[in-house]
Amino acid sequence: MTAIAHDPARQRFTTEADGQAAYLEYERADGLMTITHTIVPPDIGGRGIAGDLVRTALEYARAEGVKVTPRCSYADGWMRKHPEYDALRA
């Protein structure tokens, strides 16, 4: 798994590969975490980085006891493929 940093002030999880940044952005309010974007540059795509970002965000939500709304289509599709995270879905 890729090393991922969490920046709560910016509501973002970030990682880097080959000098390029990838990130997941979210909004948090009223016990809900809304995943808004998952961005991985094409040059570093296909390595599972986006999935690692989503998994890390979901594990954070689980630890915080908040529900998740995956407004980002990638995060929504990833969650559908990983039913072990169904209980987090808002």
TORLO-841503 format. One record per residue: x, z, y of N, C-alpha, C, O, CB in turn. Coordinates in steps of 0.001 Angstrom, whole numbers, plus 524288, in hexadecimal, padded with zeros to 5 digits. Each point is the difference from the previous one (the first is absolute). Glycine has a CB too. Example, Ala and Ser with C-alpha at 12.3 -4.5 7.8 and 13.67 -1.06 7.14 Angstrom:
<nodes>
8338681E787E9C67FC8680000804A68038480000804B08040C802997FFED7F490802457FB7E806067F852808AF803348003C804A67FCFE802DA80442801FD800A980454802A37F6F67F938
</nodes>
This chain:
<nodes>
8034C800007FB597FCB480000804A78037480000804DF804398024C800107F4968027F7FB13805577F8A6808D4802B27FF7B804F17FFF680534802F87FC2A802E37FFB58015D7F3938009F806A580AC48027F8001F804AD803577FC6D7FF07804AF800A87FC30802DC808AD8061B7FA4B7F2EC8012D803957FC137FF578041D80009804C38038580000804737FE2C7FA727F5EA7FBF6805968049F80AFD7FFD680430803E57FA888004A802517FD687FC01800A780C34802D0801667F4A8805E37FF2E7FAE9800CC8026C800D4801D580598802E4803B8800F97F8F27FE777F64C801A77FB3980C58800278017F805837FA7080170801997FD0C7FCA0801BE80AC97FD66800347F6AF80B007FD7B7FA9C80190801407FE777FF01805AF7FB777FED78011A8055A807DE7F803802E27F9BB80A767FEC27FF23805847FE467FA5D800FB7FC9C7FF0480343809DB807F17FF2E7FBE27F55E7FAB87FE8A7FA76800917FC017FE517FBEC7FE3C7FB878000680A9A802B3803A57F5BA805627F8CF7FC507FEE37FBC2801BE7FB257FCFF7FD4A7FC0A7FFB57FB5C8080E8057980C0F7FC777F89A802677FB837FD75803C4801C57FBBA802C0803E9800867FC587F6EC807C5800F0802257F376803E5800917FBD5803717FB26800617FE047FBA5800787FBE8809CA7F97980B417FB4F805DA803937FB968009780426800007FBC6801528040C7FDC27FD197FC1080BD1803977FB3F7F568804767FF597FC84802F97FB37801CB7FE247FD04803487FD278073E7F515809487FB0A8057E803367FB9080184802957FDA87FB2A80188802CB7FC668000D8013280C807FEDB7F6EB7F71A802B57FD377FBC7802CC7FB59802767FDB87FD1F8031A7FB90805B57F5FF80B927FC7D805858031C7FBA5802177FFBB7FFAE805F37FFDA7FBBE8023C7FE917FF6F7F575801848096380ADA7FFF78002A805B37FAC97FED1802857FFB77FF8D804C88095E7FDF27FAB57F2C6801FC7FD737FAD17FEDD8022C7FC51804927FEF57FFFB802487FBC4801727F408802EB7FB8380AEF8053B7FC618046D7FF9E7FABB7FE437FDD87FE047FBD18014B80686808848063C7F9437FEFF7F5277FAAB7FF5B7FE037FD358051A8013E80270804248002F8003B7F5747F8717F83D8061A8083B7FD40804CB801777FA3B7FFD67FEA27FDB17FBDF7FF24808B080548807FC7F76F8037B7F8B67FA61800BF7FF557FE3D80363804898025580416800FF7FE087FB187F4FE7FB8F7FF3480CC77FDDE8030C8044F7FAB18022A7FE757FD167FD997FD06807C97FCE6809877F9F480A107FB8A7FAFD8027D7FEE97FE0E802DA804CC802EB800EB803B67FF78800017F2DE7F8B1800738094C7FD9D80354803FF7FDC1804AD7FD277FDE77FF817FBB3800007F8D580A6A8028C80C2D7FC4C7FDFF804B37FD7A7FC81802F7803C18018B8013080465806737FF5A7F5F37F34B800A5803E57FC45802EE8032F7FBC5802417FC827FE4C7FD7F7FC44803817FCBE80B857FC8880A787F9707FB8E802807FD5A800787FFF67FA0F7FC427FEA57FD4C7FE437FEB580A3580A028041C7F670800AA8004E7FA548001B7FAC37FD497FF187FFAF7FB4A7FC91808BE805248056F7F3748027D800087FABA7FDDB804FA7FD2F801AD801A480051804837F47D7FF6C7FB9880C357FD8B7FC3A804847FCB8801217FE577FA587FF2A7FE5D7FE8D7FBB88081F80896801967F9F07F5B3806BE7FEA07FA7F7FFA7805027FCD28000A802E680006803D67F4688017F800AC809B37FBBA7F72E804987FC9A7FFC17FE8B7FAF0802C27FC687FD407FE5F806DC806C77F9097FF937FAC480CD27FE977FB82803438034E7FB257FEF67FE077FBA18005A7FF2380AB080656807DC7FA667F809803707FB7C7FF2D80439801517FC06801FF804607FFDF7FC4B7F88D8094E803057FF517F3A58049E8004C7FC9D8030A7FAFE801077FE307FBB57FED27FD44809EF7FA15809337FAFD809538030B7FB79801AB805407FFDA7FD2C80317803AC800577F87F7FC9380873805617FB777F46B805007FF187FD6A801B27FA74801797FD3F7FC407FEC8800A480A077F9928069E7F92880A43801CE7FAC080164800A37FC947FB2280193801F07FBE4802FE801CB80BFC7FA3F7F7447F88B800567FC757FB80805577FFFD7FD508004A7FF697FB3D7F9177FB258092B80ACD806167FE8F8053C7FFDC7FDB3801028046E7FC2A803747FF917FCAF7FF917FC2F80B667FA00808857F851800BF8045E7FC5F7FB1D800F27FCB77FF78804127FD7F806DB7FFF7808CB7F6287F8367F9C07FB398006D7FCE6801137FF567FA34804377FE4C7FE707F6BD7FE588092380133804B87F5478005C7FF397FA65803348040E7FD1A801417FF467FB6A7FDBF7F785806768025580D78800BD8032F804187FD977FCF88050A7FF0380238803E67FE46805777F839806207F343803C57FCB37FCE3804B67FF3E80030803C3804947FE288046C7FF978036F7FA917F70C8009C7FF4D80DB6800948036B804887FAB380192802347FF2F804928013F8095F7F72D800C67F3DE800967FE7B7FAD3801468021B7FD38803F97FC8A7FD86803A2801F3801EC7F36E8020B800F68083C7F6E87FD9D803B57FC5D802678056E8007E7FD3C803ED7FFC6800ED7F4B17FA238070580798806C5802938050C800BC7FE18802AB804FA7FF35804BE80016808A67F7E67FB1F7F7698004E808EE7FE028022D804EA7FA84802337FF417FEDC80454801C38069B7F5468034E7F727803737F8567FAA2801D17FF277FFFD804E27FC8F7FD50803CC801397FF577F2F67FFB080645809317FAE18003E8048A7FC85801D6804DD802FA7FDCC804387FF568040D7F5CE7F9078021A8056580AD78020980466803067FBE280209803CA7FF5E804BC80090809B37F79E7FEA37F42680026803637FBDF8019F8039B7FBA6802E37FD1E7FDF1803E3801F28042C7F478803D37FC80805BD7F59F7FBD8802837FCF7801B1805597FDFE7FCDA803A37FFDB7FFDB7F38C7FD91808238095080110801F98051B7FE4880016803D7804947FEEF804A37FF4F806867F6FA7F9B97FBCB8027980B957FFC780340804B67FA60801D1800EF7FF0E8049B80103808AA7F685802E57F48D801367FBBF7FA7D80154800D37FE3B8040C7FC027FD43803B9801548010D7F34B802508033D8083F7F7897FE95803BA7FBE180225805708014C7FD32803E27FF90802C27F4D07F9C1804F980793808458027880507801487FD658029D804B57FFC0804CA8005A808B17F7CF7FC087F5A48002B807377FD72801FE804B97FA34801357FF1F7FD80802738034C808DE7F867802027F788803717F64B7FA80800F17FED67FC427FCB88033D7FBB3801BB80148806D48072B7FC497FF237F252803C47FC9F7FC8D8031D7FE567FB487FCC4802AE7FE797FC50801D28047080BF47F7237FAD97F9227FE097FB417FD86802617FB45802B8801E1800608046A7F5AB804237F90F8085A7F70C7FFD98027C7FB41801F57FC1A7FB84800517FCEC7FF1A7FC6A80B93803DB7FFCA7F7B77FA46808287FD337FB17800918041C7FBBB80085802C77FFD3803EC7F5478048780065808667F8347F7D1803DD7FBCC8004F7FDCC7FB4B802EF7FDEB7FC647FD9A8060C806AF7F9F67FC7E7FCF880D947FE0E7FBA0803258038C7FB397FF647FE477FB91800B77FDCA80ACC805B6808CA7FA8F7F848803BE7FBCD7FEE77FE907FD8C7FABC7FF3F802CE7FC2C807FD801C48090B7F8627F6557FA907FE587FD6D7FB25803F1800D67FB9B7FE768006F7FB777FCD17F8E0809DA809BC806ED7FBEB803D8800EB7FBE47FF39805707FDA87FFD1800977FB3C806947F960809447F926809FA7FED67FF4C8055F7FE1D7FAFB800787FCD77FFE7802B97FC0A80508800B080BBB7F6E97F9FD7F9EA7FB0D8002D7FD26800B37FDA47FA907FE4D802477FC1E7FCAA7FD2580C5D807887FC047F73E800E27FD7E7FAF280382803417FC7B7FF19800507FB497FFC57F711809018051F80B0B7FDF8803938033C7FCF87FD118049F7FDB6800B9801557FB70806CF7FBEF80A407F52C8052B7FD757FCFD804797FE0C7FC587FE617FB967FF46802F37FC468013B8012D80C977FD357F7447F7807FC767FE217FBE1802F57FF3A7FADE7FDBE800A47FBCD7FCA77FAF680B0080A958030A7F97F803317FF407FB4F80232805207FDE080233800167FBBA800107F711807927FD2D80D147FF9B80222805167FE747FBB280423800467FFC580314803B08093E7FA577FF9A7F3978029C7F8C57FB7B803888001C80170805CA800257FCA8803468011C7FE8A7F5EF7FA11809B080818803BA8018D80578800527FF9A8021C8059780066804B8800D98058F7F9D47F7887F9447FDFE80B677FF67801A3805777FA4F7FFAB801E27FEF4800EC8049B80A347FC0C7FD037F333801BF7FAED7FA787FF6B801767FDCE804D8802BF7FCDD7FF878039D802147FA777F4CB802AD80A95805EB7FDD8804D180234801748009D805C87FD8C80311802C6802F1801107F4558036B7F90980AB780186800558057D7FCB57FC8A803767FFC6800D9804BA8092C801307F86F7F4837FA1E800A07FD127FC35803227FB6F8029A802CC7FCE6802CF7FDA2805AD7F61E7FC1D7FD188061680B507FBC7802428032C7FAE37FD1B7FF097FC00801548025080A868016480487
</nodes>
